């Protein structure tokens, strides 16, 4: 699989891709052939989708539902919380690796806000990356559902199709197609975000494409469908810092460096940028670090 840069890599944990051989009728699907008539302007559809997910005092909760594409040894579950009015989001992916003798579960979260994604590695290393959103979409967080990749070397376009259906539901489709340039290969994509034609609630993301190794000798067809199970939760039921980068373990590198430098000059007894609290004191998060 191509190692892609930008948002495509951030969303990969939340939207899993099944790989199949493209033969016969399947090739027409993978090649992007469609007789569906054009739909409304892309910007209008995105605006209606944002409106459908935006309820006063509520946050849209999305469970990503995929077929069992990981095999018997891996079980992954992903979900997202979207505050469309504030244009912030949070994702969580829980992955269980199984073997005959041991089972290991790992959880990873990310926060998306102000044009950036924030997460932390298993060792606590902070990662901050760009999060540009989709072209023609007013809010960036819709990109978590539409998967509209952008970045240097990527050439994609977007259009809509009407009179589509997804699992017997009348739908519109936002189609994103083009080429993504990875480190060692180029992926041609043809993705469809299906939205309910009546409510504009997102139904599913269908991915189709071909991965070609840059030096030749390698080619693989890709296909995957991720369905969206959407409900709404009260914003007040979530912690106040739920959409803050620190909530997923992200700490500002500047803060960590300031603490490390201070230790070299004199003893310091603060345990880190975050402090979990104890029996008689609350948890704390440093908002600013200054050495004087």
N, C-alpha and C positions, 0 to 999 in steps of 0.2 A: 504494500500500500504506500502511496506517495506520502512523504513527510511534508505536510503543508504548513505554511506559516499563517499567522493572523488568527482570526476568529475560528477558521475551520478546525484547527487543532483544539481550541477551547471547548467547542461544542461536541467533539467526537465522542467524549464520555457519555453525554446525555442522549445521542442519537446513534444507535448501533446499525451497522451496515451488513446485510447478508450478501454473500457472494454466490452467484449461480452462473451456469453456462448459458450463453445466449444462443438459442437455436430456434429455428422456425418462427412461430408467431411471437416468441419472446423478443426476437431481434427488433421487430417493429416498435415494441415498447421501449427498448433500450436506446434505439436510435432517435427517439423523440418524435416519431411520426404521429400526427394527430389531425383529425378532420373537424375538431371542435371549432365553432365560430369564435371570433374574438370577443372578449368581455369588456367591462367598463375600464376606464383608465386605472392604471396600477395604483396611483396615489389615492384614488377614491376607494378602492377596495381595502387598502391598508388602513385608511381612515375609519372605514366601517368596522374592520376587525378590531382596531383599537377601542372604538366605542363599545363594541360587544364585550370586551374584557374589562371595561372601566365602569365599576359600580361604586357609588359614594360609600366611603368607609370600609370598602372591601378590597381584598387582594385576590387575584386569580391564582389558583393552585392547579398546576398541570402535572399529571403523571404521564410519563412517556412509556407507552405500551408497545413492545415489539414481540415478534414471534421468537421462539427459542433458537437463536442464531449462534449462540456461544458454545454449544456443545455441552456435554454432561459435566464438565469440570469447572465451568464459570457461570455464575449467576449474577447478573447486574440489574439494578433498579435505579432509575433516575427520575427526578422530579424538579419542578421549578415553581417559584413564587414570583409573580409579576405585579408590581404596583405601577400600572400604566400611567396614572395621572402624574406620578412623581418621576416616571421613566427610570425606575430602578428595579433590579431583579436579583434573585438568589437561586442557585442551583445546588443540588446535592445528589451525588452518585454513590451508591453502596454496592460494592463488588465483593463477592465471595468466591474464593478459589478453593476447590475441593480436590482431594486425592483420596485413595483408599484408606490412608492412615491419619490425615490431618485436614483441617478446614481453617482457612484464614479469611477474615473479613476486613475490608478497608473502606473507609469513607472519605470522600473528598468533596469540598464545597467551594463555591465561587460566588462573588458578588460583582454585579455589573452596574456601574453608575458613572456619570460625568464622562462618558466616552472612554472608559477603561474597564478592564476586568481585573479582579483581585483574587488571589488564592495563595495557598501556602503548601509547600511540599511536605512529605512525611517527616522530614527532619526540621520542619519549621521555616525553611528558606522561603522568603516572600517572593511572589511573582506578580508583576503588574504588566498587562499587555493592552494593546489598543482594542477598542470595541466601537466600531464605526456605525453599526446599524445598517439597514437596508436602504438602497436608493429609493426615493419616493415615499419612504415611510417617515412620518413625523417623529415617532418614538423609536429609540434604538432597541428597546427590549424585545420588540417583535422579531428581531433577528434570531432569537433563541428558538423560535418556532419555524421561521421561514428558511433558515440556513442559507443566507444570501452572501456567499464569500466575497471578500474584497481583499485588496492588498497588491503589492508590487508584482507585476508579471501576470496577474489574473485579468482575464477579459470575459466579462459576463454581461448579459442583457436580461431584461425582465419584461414580461407581457402577461396578459390574462386570457383565460379561456372561459367561455360560458357553456351552458348545457352539458356539464360534466356530472358524473355520479360517483359517489364513493360509498360502497357497501349499501346500495339501494337508497342513499340520501342524495337529493338534488344538490349540486354543488357548483361553485366557481373554482377556478384554479389559478394561482399565481405561479407562473412558470419562470424559472431561472435557468439559463443555459449558457454555456461557454466553456472556456478552458482555464484550468488552474495549474499554475507552474509550481511544482515542488522542487526539492533539492535534486532528485535524481529521476523524476518522471513528470509527465503531463497527464492530467486527468480531464477528460471531456465529460461535462455533467449536463444532465437534463432533469431538473428537480421540479416537482409540483407540490405546492401547498394547497390542499383542498380545504375550502371553507364552506360552511352551510349556506346555501343560496338564500335561505329565508332569514337566518339570524346572524350570519357572518361570523359565527363561532368557528375557530379552526378545528378541523376534523383529523387531519393526518398529513404527514410529509412523506412523499414518495421520491426516493432517490434512484436515478439511473445514470450510468456512465461507463466509461472505459478508461482504465489505467494503463498507460503505455510508458515503458522504460525509455529514458532519453536516448540510450545508446542502442536501442533495438533488442530484439530477442525476448521480449517480455510483454505480454498483453493480457489483461484480465477484465472481464465485464463485471460490473457492480450493480447490485439491485438491493434495495431495502425499503421497508415501509415502517414508519413509526406512527402509531395512532396516539391521539391526545385525549385523555380523560380529564375533563376540566370541571372543577367546582370552585366555590368562593369561600374565603375565610375572612372573619372580621380583622381589620388591621389592628384593632386594640387587643386582640388575642395573641398577637405576636410580641416578642420583646421589643423594647424601644429601639435597641441597636441592631435589630434583625437584618437590616440592609446596610450595615456598616462593614467595611472590610475587616475590622478586628473581629467580627462575629464568626468569620471562617478561618481565623488564625493568622490573618495577614497583619504584619507589623511594618511600619515604615522603616526602610533601610537606614534613613538618616537618624532615626531614634536609636536603633540598635548600635550604629557606629558611634554615636555620642556616648552611649553607656560604656562601650568597649574602651573608648579613648579615656574616659574618666577613670576607669579602673586602673589604668597605667599610672595615673598621677596620684591617686589617694584611694584608701579603702572605700568600697561602696557596698552597701548591704541591701540595696534594692534587688529583687530577684529577677527582674526582667521588665520588658515593656508592658506585660500583663501580669497580674497577680490574682490567683484564683480565689483568694479570701480564706478565712478560717472560721472557727466556731464563733468568734465574737467580732469579726470584721468582714465587711462586704468585699466582693471582687472589685479590682481596680484596673483601669487601662490608662497608661500615660498618653495624654493628648499632645504634650510638647516636652522636649528635653533640652535643657540648657546647662552648659558647664560654665561656672563663674569662679 
